[in-house]
């Protein structure tokens, strides 16, 4: 998968968004580029949060849990679901085994992990409706955000997607502008993500997880330099968010193997549905969008 970075610029109700200014600054920063729209794109993001329990609150239960649903037009073969793992594990060690202290506060936030799931398009809406209605006592639908008509630009070694973010639930309003910056240059990470390590073993003989981390860090710096040229302050950045690169590292571990998990949980296909060629495609950028669009946490 390509390495990307997301920037979100909030806007106040009844004011102009940053999209026209960003478009003009992009043209000014790269005058040598023929900046005409190369396409359109869209997304929809739904945020759910667990509801308070009937039992007295404990230190562990004070941290809310979230479930996020996301669709991206540039990854049409599946939708993304990102959910908090339970803070308490249903495992009771023997009495002779010391029980580790349960993290609270900031430590709990750092240690609570998330699970990424990809689902076929036909199952995506059904699962969301299930949690809205059948699981209503436990989960509350908080927000729905959408980019209905984003614009795509090709700028040198980058692909830039920009669009206004509109809240459609519970009330309609404009929330701001989002920018996705995708690195198009040579990338070992993308080659591994595409599974080329199975057919070109010599090309990846020396690739380690540290190399993957280094490339993410180096490309993040390139994305930040690109963004700096636009001279736009006050944006919220999401690049090296928790979990980014997880699926790439899983594929690297299985280099040379022809079986096993692809790094994400997947939902079985329904009868007559085509198999997803790459269920893990887009999981990094999905994590980034979910980070910046998780308002009112």
VOBA-1610 file (N, C-alpha, C; in pm, whole numbers, padded with zeros to 5 digits, always signed):
BEGIN
Unk+00085-00118+00000Unk+00000+00000+00000Unk+00089+00124+00000Unk+00042+00231-00062Unk+00124+00353-00063Unk+00131+00415+00075Unk+00234+00495+00099Unk+00248+00568+00225Unk+00182+00704+00206Unk+00096+00740+00300Unk+00018+00861+00288Unk+00025+00943+00417Unk-00026+01064+00408Unk-00043+01150+00524Unk-00173+01226+00510Unk-00241+01251+00622Unk-00369+01321+00620Unk-00358+01450+00701Unk-00416+01558+00648Unk-00424+01685+00718Unk-00569+01732+00719Unk-00615+01775+00835Unk-00752+01825+00848Unk-00749+01968+00899Unk-00819+02058+00827Unk-00827+02198+00865Unk-00970+02228+00905Unk-00997+02249+01034Unk-01135+02276+01077Unk-01183+02412+01030Unk-01314+02423+01019Unk-01374+02552+00983Unk-01495+02577+01072Unk-01529+02702+01087Unk-01644+02739+01169Unk-01770+02738+01084Unk-01885+02712+01148Unk-02011+02716+01071Unk-02031+02852+01004Unk-02092+02849+00887Unk-02125+02971+00811Unk-02002+03049+00765Unk-01888+02981+00756Unk-01768+03045+00702Unk-01715+02963+00585Unk-01635+03025+00502Unk-01576+02956+00388Unk-01472+02857+00435Unk-01469+02740+00375Unk-01369+02640+00411Unk-01233+02676+00351Unk-01132+02598+00387Unk-00997+02624+00341Unk-00971+02570+00200Unk-01069+02502+00140Unk-01044+02436+00011Unk-01002+02533-00099Unk-01069+02645-00121Unk-01024+02736-00228Unk-00883+02789-00203Unk-00852+02822-00077Unk-00718+02873-00044Unk-00613+02766-00067Unk-00641+02642-00025Unk-00546+02533-00045Unk-00520+02508-00193Unk-00625+02512-00272Unk-00610+02488-00416Unk-00521+02594-00478Unk-00541+02720-00441Unk-00460+02829-00495Unk-00316+02819-00449Unk-00295+02783-00323Unk-00158+02771-00272Unk-00086+02652-00334Unk-00159+02549-00368Unk-00098+02435-00436Unk-00049+02478-00574Unk-00127+02556-00644Unk-00084+02605-00776Unk+00035+02700-00763Unk+00035+02783-00660Unk+00145+02878-00641Unk+00274+02807-00602Unk+00263+02705-00516Unk+00382+02634-00470Unk+00445+02548-00578Unk+00365+02504-00676Unk+00416+02417-00782Unk+00375+02474-00918Unk+00431+02591-00955Unk+00391+02656-01081Unk+00430+02576-01204Unk+00530+02488-01190Unk+00575+02411-01305Unk+00482+02295-01337Unk+00389+02265-01247Unk+00296+02153-01266Unk+00169+02201-01336Unk+00116+02116-01421Unk-00012+02145-01487Unk-00123+02092-01397Unk-00163+02176-01302Unk-00255+02131-01199Unk-00400+02139-01247Unk-00440+02035-01315Unk-00581+02019-01352Unk-00632+01896-01278Unk-00759+01894-01238Unk-00810+01778-01165Unk-00790+01648-01243Unk-00732+01549-01175Unk-00708+01419-01237Unk-00817+01319-01206Unk-00916+01359-01127Unk-01025+01269-01093Unk-01102+01320-00973Unk-01198+01240-00932Unk-01281+01270-00816Unk-01268+01158-00713Unk-01302+01188-00589Unk-01298+01086-00486Unk-01402+01121-00379Unk-01433+01025-00293Unk-01533+01045-00189Unk-01505+00952-00073Unk-01559+00989+00044Unk-01551+00901+00161Unk-01675+00921+00247Unk-01701+00823+00332Unk-01804+00835+00435Unk-01752+00769+00561Unk-01765+00839+00673Unk-01714+00790+00801Unk-01824+00798+00905Unk-01846+00686+00975Unk-01947+00678+01080Unk-01878+00642+01211Unk-01909+00717+01316Unk-01850+00696+01447Unk-01956+00646+01544Unk-01924+00535+01613Unk-02009+00483+01719Unk-01927+00479+01848Unk-01996+00500+01961Unk-01930+00495+02090Unk-02013+00409+02185Unk-01943+00337+02273Unk-02018+00253+02366Unk-02097+00339+02464Unk-02210+00286+02508Unk-02294+00357+02602Unk-02256+00320+02745Unk-02278+00410+02841Unk-02242+00379+02980Unk-02318+00257+03031Unk-02251+00174+03111Unk-02313+00055+03165Unk-02401+00086+03285Unk-02479-00012+03325Unk-02567+00004+03439Unk-02494-00018+03571Unk-02377-00082+03566Unk-02301-00109+03686Unk-02217+00013+03724Unk-02178+00024+03851Unk-02092+00136+03890Unk-01964+00139+03807Unk-01920+00259+03774Unk-01801+00275+03689Unk-01677+00231+03765Unk-01588+00166+03693Unk-01458+00126+03747Unk-01351+00206+03676Unk-01227+00208+03729Unk-01121+00282+03659Unk-01103+00236+03515Unk-01125+00105+03489Unk-01107+00054+03355Unk-01219+00098+03261Unk-01341+00116+03316Unk-01455+00147+03231Unk-01465+00295+03198Unk-01378+00379+03257Unk-01385+00522+03231Unk-01337+00557+03091Unk-01256+00471+03032Unk-01207+00498+02898Unk-01310+00449+02796Unk-01364+00538+02713Unk-01466+00495+02617Unk-01410+00406+02508Unk-01496+00329+02449Unk-01460+00244+02337Unk-01532+00296+02213Unk-01466+00280+02099Unk-01520+00332+01974Unk-01526+00223+01868Unk-01620+00242+01776Unk-01625+00160+01655Unk-01646+00256+01538Unk-01559+00247+01440Unk-01564+00339+01327Unk-01582+00264+01196Unk-01669+00315+01111Unk-01696+00258+00980Unk-01651+00358+00874Unk-01579+00312+00773Unk-01525+00403+00672Unk-01530+00338+00535Unk-01572+00416+00435Unk-01561+00375+00296Unk-01482+00481+00221Unk-01395+00437+00129Unk-01315+00525+00045Unk-01337+00485-00100Unk-01364+00583-00185Unk-01391+00551-00325Unk-01269+00494-00395Unk-01147+00527-00347Unk-01028+00474-00411Unk-00990+00335-00359Unk-01070+00280-00268Unk-01058+00140-00227Unk-01198+00079-00229Unk-01253+00057-00349Unk-01395+00018-00360Unk-01423-00128-00328Unk-01319-00211-00315Unk-01343-00355-00298Unk-01382-00393-00156Unk-01371-00300-00060Unk-01411-00330+00077Unk-01431-00202+00157Unk-01500-00218+00270Unk-01511-00111+00367Unk-01424-00144+00487Unk-01403-00045+00573Unk-01314-00060+00689Unk-01393-00043+00818Unk-01366-00129+00915Unk-01422-00117+01049Unk-01307-00122+01147Unk-01301-00023+01235Unk-01192-00011+01332Unk-01254-00003+01470Unk-01228-00102+01556Unk-01296-00109+01685Unk-01196-00125+01798Unk-01232-00068+01913Unk-01149-00081+02033Unk-01157-00223+02085Unk-01042-00277+02126Unk-01042-00406+02193Unk-01088-00388+02337Unk-01145-00493+02397Unk-01186-00482+02538Unk-01066-00447+02626Unk-01089-00357+02722Unk-00981-00320+02813Unk-00949-00433+02910Unk-01049-00517+02938Unk-01030-00627+03031Unk-01034-00758+02955Unk-00934-00842+02974Unk-00926-00969+02907Unk-00998-01076+02990Unk-01076-01165+02926Unk-01148-01269+03000Unk-01058-01386+03036Unk-00943-01358+03092Unk-00848-01463+03129Unk-00809-01445+03274Unk-00819-01553+03351Unk-00785-01548+03491Unk-00667-01640+03517Unk-00548-01588+03542Unk-00430-01671+03563Unk-00442-01747+03694Unk-00367-01856+03708Unk-00365-01930+03833Unk-00322-01842+03949Unk-00361-01885+04071Unk-00331-01803+04188Unk-00181-01785+04209Unk-00102-01883+04163Unk+00043-01876+04183Unk+00110-01779+04087Unk+00035-01737+03982Unk+00093-01647+03883Unk+00061-01504+03920Unk+00161-01418+03933Unk+00133-01277+03967Unk+00045-01213+03861Unk-00055-01141+03903Unk-00144-01072+03811Unk-00092-00931+03788Unk-00061-00895+03662Unk-00010-00761+03636Unk-00114-00656+03667Unk-00066-00540+03707Unk-00158-00430+03738Unk-00228-00384+03611Unk-00356-00354+03622Unk-00432-00307+03508Unk-00402-00160+03485Unk-00359-00121+03364Unk-00325+00019+03338Unk-00448+00108+03348Unk-00428+00227+03397Unk-00536+00325+03405Unk-00489+00456+03348Unk-00584+00546+03323Unk-00551+00681+03277Unk-00474+00680+03147Unk-00364+00756+03144Unk-00284+00770+03021Unk-00224+00637+02981Unk-00182+00556+03079Unk-00124+00427+03045Unk-00227+00338+02979Unk-00352+00342+03024Unk-00456+00261+02962Unk-00479+00306+02819Unk-00476+00436+02796Unk-00495+00487+02660Unk-00385+00439+02567Unk-00263+00431+02620Unk-00150+00390+02537Unk-00154+00242+02506Unk-00209+00161+02599Unk-00203+00017+02583Unk-00329-00042+02520Unk-00441+00032+02519Unk-00563-00018+02456Unk-00543-00019+02306Unk-00558-00136+02244Unk-00533-00147+02101Unk-00663-00148+02023Unk-00649-00136+01893Unk-00763-00135+01803Unk-00750-00251+01705Unk-00863-00298+01657Unk-00866-00408+01561Unk-00924-00356+01430Unk-00849-00373+01321Unk-00894-00333+01189Unk-00958-00452+01118Unk-01078-00430+01064Unk-01150-00533+00990Unk-01189-00477+00854Unk-01174-00557+00749Unk-01224-00516+00618Unk-01340-00607+00582Unk-01443-00548+00523Unk-01564-00623+00490Unk-01605-00595+00347Unk-01664-00692+00278Unk-01713-00668+00142Unk-01818-00558+00141Unk-01830-00486+00031Unk-01930-00377+00024Unk-02072-00422+00057Unk-02109-00544+00018Unk-02244-00592+00043Unk-02271-00614+00192Unk-02165-00636+00271Unk-02180-00661+00415Unk-02165-00535+00498Unk-02105-00432+00440Unk-02071-00312+00517Unk-02196-00246+00577Unk-02293-00216+00492Unk-02413-00150+00541Unk-02493-00237+00635Unk-02495-00367+00607Unk-02570-00459+00694Unk-02512-00461+00834Unk-02379-00464+00845Unk-02315-00466+00976Unk-02341-00336+01052Unk-02335-00224+00982Unk-02361-00097+01050Unk-02504-00094+01104Unk-02601-00135+01021Unk-02740-00135+01066Unk-02760-00230+01184Unk-02686-00338+01185Unk-02695-00433+01297Unk-02656-00364+01428Unk-02545-00291+01426Unk-02500-00225+01548Unk-02591-00108+01586Unk-02652-00041+01486Unk-02740+00071+01516Unk-02868+00025+01583Unk-02922-00088+01538Unk-03052-00132+01587Unk-03040-00248+01686Unk-02982-00359+01644Unk-02977-00477+01731Unk-02890-00455+01853Unk-02782-00376+01839Unk-02690-00353+01950Unk-02705-00212+02008Unk-02823-00152+01990Unk-02843-00014+02035Unk-02818+00007+02185Unk-02852-00088+02273Unk-02824-00062+02414Unk-02675-00048+02447Unk-02589-00103+02359Unk-02447-00106+02389Unk-02367-00005+02306Unk-02416+00030+02187Unk-02345+00121+02100Unk-02437+00235+02056Unk-02381+00355+02053Unk-02457+00474+02014Unk-02393+00536+01890Unk-02473+00559+01787Unk-02426+00624+01665Unk-02410+00773+01695Unk-02285+00821+01694Unk-02257+00958+01734Unk-02253+01054+01615Unk-02176+01019+01511Unk-02154+01112+01400Unk-02142+01038+01268Unk-02179+01106+01161Unk-02150+01062+01025Unk-02088+01179+00950Unk-01972+01154+00890Unk-01901+01255+00812Unk-01887+01206+00668Unk-01883+01299+00575Unk-01869+01260+00434Unk-01792+01365+00357Unk-01716+01317+00260Unk-01658+01403+00156Unk-01728+01361+00027Unk-01831+01432-00015Unk-01911+01385-00129Unk-01848+01408-00266Unk-01761+01508-00278Unk-01708+01542-00411Unk-01568+01600-00398Unk-01472+01514-00361Unk-01334+01558-00351Unk-01266+01565-00487Unk-01152+01632-00490Unk-01076+01651-00614Unk-00938+01588-00598Unk-00887+01528-00707Unk-00756+01463-00707Unk-00663+01540-00799Unk-00539+01565-00751Unk-00435+01630-00831Unk-00310+01542-00832Unk-00240+01540-00944Unk-00110+01474-00956Unk-00003+01584-00953Unk+00084+01578-00849Unk+00186+01683-00832Unk+00321+01615-00816Unk+00394+01600-00925Unk+00525+01536-00918Unk+00516+01395-00864Unk+00586+01369-00754Unk+00587+01236-00693Unk+00475+01218-00591Unk+00374+01303-00596Unk+00265+01295-00500Unk+00130+01296-00571Unk+00034+01230-00509Unk-00106+01240-00549Unk-00180+01307-00432Unk-00251+01414-00460Unk-00316+01493-00355Unk-00467+01485-00373Unk-00534+01442-00268Unk-00681+01440-00265Unk-00728+01545-00165Unk-00816+01632-00209Unk-00869+01738-00122Unk-01020+01739-00132Unk-01084+01777-00022Unk-01230+01787-00023Unk-01283+01842+00107Unk-01401+01899+00101Unk-01467+01951+00221Unk-01537+01837+00295Unk-01522+01838+00427Unk-01584+01737+00514Unk-01716+01793+00564Unk-01823+01720+00537Unk-01956+01762+00578Unk-02015+01662+00677Unk-02062+01713+00788Unk-02132+01629+00884Unk-02275+01612+00836Unk-02322+01487+00829Unk-02459+01460+00784Unk-02547+01406+00896Unk-02487+01366+01008Unk-02563+01316+01123Unk-02487+01350+01250Unk-02554+01397+01355Unk-02700+01411+01373Unk-02758+01537+01311Unk-02675+01637+01284Unk-02720+01757+01215Unk-02625+01784+01099Unk-02674+01851+00997Unk-02593+01882+00880Unk-02514+02010+00903Unk-02383+02001+00879Unk-02297+02119+00890Unk-02164+02087+00823Unk-02090+02192+00788Unk-01956+02176+00732Unk-01857+02173+00847Unk-01767+02074+00847Unk-01670+02062+00956Unk-01532+02112+00919Unk-01497+02113+00790Unk-01364+02158+00752Unk-01321+02098+00620Unk-01191+02094+00600Unk-01132+02043+00475Unk-01027+01939+00509Unk-01025+01830+00432Unk-00928+01724+00454Unk-00840+01712+00330Unk-00712+01683+00353Unk-00614+01668+00245Unk-00540+01537+00265Unk-00541+01453+00164Unk-00464+01328+00166Unk-00347+01342+00069Unk-00226+01323+00120Unk-00105+01333+00038Unk-00043+01194+00026Unk-00039+01143-00093Unk+00008+01006-00119Unk+00142+01010-00194Unk+00240+00938-00142Unk+00372+00930-00204Unk+00366+00832-00321Unk+00409+00877-00440Unk+00406+00794-00560Unk+00544+00746-00603Unk+00649+00789-00531Unk+00784+00750-00566Unk+00812+00605-00534Unk+00933+00558-00565Unk+00970+00418-00537Unk+00956+00386-00389Unk+00903+00268-00360Unk+00874+00233-00221Unk+00882+00083-00200Unk+00971+00041-00110Unk+00977-00100-00072Unk+00849-00140+00001Unk+00795-00048+00080Unk+00673-00076+00156Unk+00558-00113+00062Unk+00539-00037-00043Unk+00430-00067-00134Unk+00454-00198-00209Unk+00581-00226-00244Unk+00612-00352-00312Unk+00581-00471-00222Unk+00614-00461-00094Unk+00582-00567+00000Unk+00432-00580+00015Unk+00362-00468+00023Unk+00217-00470+00041Unk+00147-00533-00077Unk+00203-00516-00197Unk+00143-00575-00316Unk+00176-00722-00330Unk+00259-00776-00241Unk+00290-00918-00246Unk+00399-00955-00341Unk+00478-00857-00388Unk+00582-00887-00485Unk+00696-00968-00424Unk+00700-00974-00290Unk+00808-01050-00228Unk+00796-01198-00258Unk+00674-01245-00293Unk+00658-01386-00324Unk+00716-01421-00461Unk+00717-01323-00553Unk+00765-01352-00686Unk+00905-01300-00711Unk+00958-01221-00623Unk+01091-01162-00642Unk+01166-01170-00511Unk+01197-01289-00469Unk+01261-01310-00339Unk+01394-01239-00328Unk+01470-01231-00438Unk+01602-01168-00434Unk+01590-01020-00401Unk+01479-00958-00446Unk+01463-00815-00423Unk+01437-00779-00279Unk+01399-00879-00195Unk+01364-00850-00056Unk+01446-00932+00041Unk+01557-00985-00007Unk+01638-01072+00079Unk+01687-01000+00203Unk+01714-00870+00194Unk+01769-00799+00308Unk+01672-00706+00377Unk+01543-00711+00341Unk+01446-00620+00399Unk+01403-00670+00537Unk+01410-00582+00636Unk+01370-00615+00772Unk+01264-00514+00818Unk+01203-00543+00934Unk+01103-00452+00988Unk+01161-00313+01013Unk+01288-00309+01053Unk+01352-00179+01076Unk+01357-00097+00947Unk+01374-00165+00834Unk+01375-00095+00705Unk+01237-00037+00674Unk+01134-00113+00708Unk+00997-00066+00687Unk+00972+00059+00772Unk+01011+00052+00900Unk+00993+00168+00988Unk+01070+00289+00937Unk+01191+00265+00888Unk+01274+00375+00838Unk+01211+00439+00715Unk+01153+00357+00627Unk+01091+00415+00508Unk+00965+00493+00544Unk+00887+00443+00638Unk+00771+00520+00683Unk+00815+00656+00737Unk+00919+00657+00820Unk+00967+00781+00880Unk+01021+00877+00774Unk+01098+00824+00679Unk+01156+00909+00575Unk+01047+00968+00484Unk+00949+00884+00447Unk+00842+00933+00360Unk+00752+01031+00434Unk+00732+01009+00564Unk+00655+01104+00644Unk+00720+01242+00640Unk+00853+01245+00643Unk+00924+01372+00635Unk+00903+01439+00500Unk+00903+01360+00392Unk+00877+01415+00258Unk+00736+01473+00250Unk+00640+01403+00309Unk+00502+01452+00308Unk+00491+01581+00387Unk+00560+01588+00500Unk+00556+01710+00581Unk+00620+01828+00506Unk+00728+01800+00433Unk+00791+01906+00355Unk+00698+01955+00244Unk+00628+01862+00183Unk+00530+01899+00080Unk+00422+01988+00140Unk+00372+01949+00256Unk+00268+02027+00322Unk+00320+02164+00363Unk+00444+02173+00409Unk+00501+02299+00453Unk+00502+02402+00340Unk+00521+02356+00218Unk+00524+02447+00103Unk+00389+02515+00080Unk+00282+02457+00134Unk+00150+02518+00119Unk+00126+02629+00220Unk+00213+02640+00321Unk+00208+02749+00419Unk+00070+02761+00484Unk+00021+02650+00535Unk-00110+02651+00599Unk-00096+02600+00741Unk-00118+02688+00838Unk-00103+02652+00978Unk-00237+02614+01041Unk-00228+02545+01155Unk-00349+02508+01228Unk-00413+02379+01185Unk-00346+02303+01099Unk-00403+02176+01053Unk-00368+02064+01150Unk-00455+01967+01157Unk-00429+01849+01238Unk-00369+01741+01149Unk-00256+01685+01191Unk-00184+01588+01109Unk-00207+01446+01158Unk-00217+01353+01062Unk-00223+01210+01093Unk-00138+01136+00990Unk-00018+01096+01031Unk+00070+01020+00941Unk+00113+00890+01010Unk+00202+00902+01107Unk+00252+00783+01177Unk+00162+00755+01298Unk+00036+00723+01270Unk-00061+00695+01377Unk-00041+00552+01428Unk-00092+00520+01547Unk-00078+00383+01599Unk-00134+00280+01502Unk-00058+00174+01482Unk-00101+00065+01395Unk-00059+00078+01251Unk-00010+00196+01210Unk+00027+00212+01070Unk+00144+00119+01036Unk+00136+00054+00922Unk+00240-00040+00880Unk+00222-00181+00933Unk+00119-00206+01011Unk+00100-00339+01071Unk+00087-00447+00965Unk+00002-00422+00864Unk-00022-00524+00762Unk+00101-00548+00676Unk+00178-00442+00649Unk+00301-00457+00570Unk+00401-00546+00644Unk+00414-00526+00775Unk+00507-00606+00853Unk+00462-00751+00861Unk+00329-00772+00867Unk+00278-00909+00868Unk+00314-00980+00737Unk+00301-00910+00626Unk+00337-00971+00497Unk+00486-00996+00488Unk+00565-00906+00546Unk+00710-00926+00543Unk+00749-01049+00622Unk+00681-01074+00734Unk+00711-01192+00814Unk+00679-01320+00738Unk+00579-01312+00654Unk+00538-01433+00580Unk+00604-01441+00442Unk+00708-01367+00421Unk+00775-01368+00291Unk+00813-01510+00253Unk+00774-01549+00135Unk+00803-01684+00088Unk+00695-01783+00121Unk+00601-01747+00211Unk+00490-01837+00243Unk+00374-01808+00150Unk+00292-01908+00126Unk+00180-01893+00036Unk+00047-01900+00109Unk+00049-01903+00241Unk-00075-01915+00315Unk-00068-01826+00438Unk-00180-01817+00507Unk-00183-01742+00633Unk-00267-01617+00623Unk-00279-01549+00735Unk-00360-01428+00743Unk-00290-01315+00668Unk-00370-01220+00622Unk-00312-01104+00553Unk-00293-00986+00646Unk-00309-01007+00776Unk-00284-00899+00871Unk-00406-00827+00923Unk-00523-00852+00862Unk-00646-00792+00913Unk-00751-00901+00925Unk-00851-00875+01009Unk-00965-00965+01019Unk-01056-00939+00901Unk-01103-01044+00836Unk-01191-01027+00721Unk-01323-01100+00744Unk-01427-01049+00680Unk-01560-01110+00690Unk-01579-01201+00570Unk-01633-01324+00588Unk-01653-01416+00476Unk-01743-01356+00368Unk-01720-01400+00245Unk-01799-01353+00133Unk-01937-01416+00134Unk-02033-01344+00080Unk-02164-01402+00060Unk-02165-01471-00075Unk-02264-01555-00097Unk-02270-01633-00221Unk-02280-01540-00342Unk-02198-01566-00443Unk-02198-01488-00565Unk-02109-01365-00562Unk-02043-01339-00451Unk-01957-01221-00440Unk-01813-01257-00476Unk-01746-01166-00547Unk-01609-01190-00588Unk-01514-01175-00471Unk-01408-01254-00473Unk-01309-01248-00366Unk-01229-01119-00374Unk-01201-01061-00260Unk-01123-00938-00252Unk-00977-00971-00283Unk-00918-00910-00387Unk-00779-00943-00421Unk-00678-00902-00315Unk-00708-00799-00236Unk-00615-00753-00132Unk-00695-00690-00018Unk-00742-00771+00079Unk-00824-00718+00188Unk-00754-00613+00273Unk-00622-00612+00275Unk-00551-00516+00359Unk-00521-00384+00289Unk-00557-00372+00161Unk-00529-00249+00087Unk-00600-00130+00152Unk-00526-00023+00177Unk-00584+00099+00230Unk-00599+00106+00380Unk-00553+00004+00452Unk-00572+00005+00598Unk-00494+00118+00665Unk-00377+00150+00613Unk-00300+00261+00672Unk-00374+00393+00659Unk-00419+00425+00538Unk-00487+00553+00518Unk-00621+00553+00590Unk-00685+00437+00604Unk-00810+00429+00680Unk-00786+00467+00826Unk-00677+00416+00885Unk-00643+00453+01023Unk-00622+00605+01035Unk-00558+00664+00935Unk-00530+00807+00941Unk-00659+00890+00931Unk-00748+00852+00839Unk-00875+00924+00830Unk-00957+00909+00958Unk-00958+00788+01014Unk-01036+00766+01135Unk-00980+00846+01253Unk-00851+00873+01251Unk-00789+00952+01358Unk-00836+01097+01351Unk-00835+01157+01233Unk-00868+01298+01222Unk-01019+01324+01220Unk-01099+01223+01185Unk-01245+01243+01176Unk-01318+01197+01301Unk-01246+01154+01403Unk-01311+01108+01526Unk-01334+01229+01616Unk-01432+01310+01580Unk-01465+01430+01657Unk-01544+01391+01783Unk-01556+01488+01874Unk-01640+01472+01993Unk-01611+01341+02065Unk-01481+01315+02092Unk-01450+01188+02153Unk-01487+01185+02299
//
